[in-house]
Each structure stands twice: as C-alpha cells, then as structure tokens.
Amino acid sequence: MTLRLYWQDAYQRTFEARVLQRLTHKGYPAVVLDQTAFYPTAGGQPHDTGKLNGVEVIEVLEHGDDIVHVTSAPIEDEVVHGALNWARRFDHMQQHSGQHVLSQAFVRVAGLDTVAVHIGKEVCTIDLPTAQLAPETVARAEAEANAVVWEDRPIRAFIVDEAEIARFPLRRPPKVRGAVRIVEVQEYDWSACGGTHVRSTAQIGAIKIVRAEKRGKETRVTFICGQRAFADYVQLHHNVAQIMERLSAPRYQVAEAVQRALGSAQRMRKALQEARVRLAAYEAEALLAQAVPFNGGRCVVHVFEDRDPEEVRLIARAVCAQQPTVALLGVAGEQGQLIFARAEALPHVDAAALLRQALAALFPQGGVKGGGSAVFAQSSGFAVDRDRLRAVLNALAARLSMPL
Ligand SMILES: [Zn+2]
C-alpha cells in the first residue's frame, strides 16, 4: 500500500520513499513505493511526471491501494528521492479546481449537473445533460465562476465517514462506498474527489469557456483555466493586435473591420472579373483579325507570355463565341499551359484530341497531363519556351487546313 502524500499536501513537490516492489508495465520498468507525491491517472485528472533518483517517471497508475511509477530506466536503489514536474502538476491543479467551480456555477445558473469531466493536455471539458445550452447561459455561468475565483475562497479536502456524508450537499454522489474524500470550495461546492487542488480559488487565476458544442442529448463545454487561459489570452491578443494594425481597426471592432474588408475584396473580385471579360472580348477581336481560314472555319493561334491562364481561358471562350472558330492558345514561360477551344458550329473539330496531339509533339516522353471536351480542353502547367510552343501550335493549325 502506498501512502498518498498528495492527499495530505497537494503542494509537496519532493519526497523520500522506500521501494516496496519492482515490476514491469508494457515493457517498461516500474516501482511501487511506500509513499509518493506522484498523482496517478484518476478521476479525470492526468498523472504527474517527474524524476525518481534522476530517472524519468513517464506514467503513474493506480493499482488497488498501490501506486505504480513507470520509469524510463530501471531503479536499483532501495531508497529514492522523488521530484515532481511541478509546472505540469500545478497546471492540473488549476484546471481541476476550476472545473469544480465551473460545474457548480452551471448548477446554480441553469440547474445543470456535470455528467462527465476530462482534463486534457490543452483543454478541459465538462459534459452537461442538455442539447440546448444558450450562449447567455454559458456567459452567465462563466461570469459566476470567475466571480468565485476573485472571492479567493479557501479550497480544502477532508475525509468523511459514510454515515456523515449526508451532512454535505454533494454535487454528485460518491462512486465508492465507505469513507469519502470531499473537496470543498468554501460555502460554494462540495464534491467527492480524489484529485489535487489549489489552496484557494484565487490560484485558479481565471476560467475561460472557449466552446460549447452539442453532442447528441448533451452539450460539451470546453474551457481553460489559470496559466492556460493566460497563454491563450497572450496568443489571441498578439493575433488581434496584428489584425487591428493591418485594418486600422479599433480594439473591439475588429470583427466588423474584417467583415468590411471581406466585402470589399469580394466586390473587387467581381469588378475584376467583369473587367477581364470585357478585356478578353477586345483581345479576341484583335486575334480574330489574324485568324487563318480552313474548311469553313477559322483558326486563331496565339502564344502569350507569362499570362494568367484564367485570362487566356476567357479569351479562348470569347474567340469561339463570335465565329465558327478554333482557338489554339498557349502560355509560354515557367508556368506554361495549353488552352484549346472551338465554336459550337464546328462539330468535326475535337479540342481534346488536338490538345493530345500538341502535348505528344511537345513532350514525346509524356509527363504533362491534359484533358477536357470536344469544345474546350486544357493542359496542366509546364515550362516551355515561346518559339517552340508557337512552332507546335502552327504545325497543328496547318494540319487543320488539310482536307478531311
Ligand atoms: Zn474533482
């Protein structure tokens, strides 16, 4: 049996102990000690880490009345000096005490009992038995919980005989029979709990709810306390400060400023697209003036340099909208591309087939993909030199002029 020092004093960071038993857990060495300050995974609170005689404690488990310390290397000594990773433990204490206060706040504000608790690595959650948790209820519970934090109420734990339990208004009935350990937030909350807690609510620092999401018939409330809440505030403040500066927005009007910026960007995209369509029509006219006739149609061949393919697509469509025309357009440069189109009135010309022929001429080894329909086809991107691309497109146009 291991004496649990963390129940006597949650602030004890170091201790001496005797090794009672050596075993292995999932291939790692482990020891049972006569006493320990290491908290095991239990009651929703994660285990502590730290060192025993300089050897890393990687996991701590409850096994009946024993506490098993899993270590990164075997411990040969009979007596060990234990030292907790205090930052991790204190963080768990802040989260766990904050959870008790927040759970009680939901009871008082909305009559909602906590049905499940999880203290995670980054965030903590409590599950509440309702599918409809109004944002105002969340805000009221959060405000109430933080008021309790600022009241600096003492938190203490004590053991109570089974017969005495009824004297305490426990938030949840104990899961075990017999004597029960009660954690009390003075004149506020009483819970049957084996966890480690801060000594007064002020040490919780702050309680921030970050999300409330419906999960079937329940709502999962995600929150962070103490150092985690502060670190989150620092990060968010940094982000918001950057947005404020870039949008020249006042502190509490960032959301409206972002909305305005998004609206303006959307209007500009629309105006730009309209301008591109108009420009494409003009460019199509110029290209059509140089079109080469063939079998009842006309063929436009042109190579653009480093041009946005979206604009070339618009030009191809504009060219083929106006006449019984075939457009064999290419973009030369690092991000080259082929964009072929043909007018509806030329059913015997297949744009996709022409594209395949052009790609075969440009890349006999293959490697560049392309496809589309008989009316419109395009390739993926590739690097190509202007003269070479023009030669291939001209050869293709010449073949179009041959008798069928
Ligand atoms: Zn608890």
Boltz pocket constraint, residues with backbone or C-beta under 6 A from the ligand:
constraints:
  - pocket:
      binder: B
      contacts: [[A, 43], [A, 96], [A, 100], [A, 183], [A, 191], [A, 192], [A, 193], [A, 194], [A, 195]]
      max_distance: 6.0
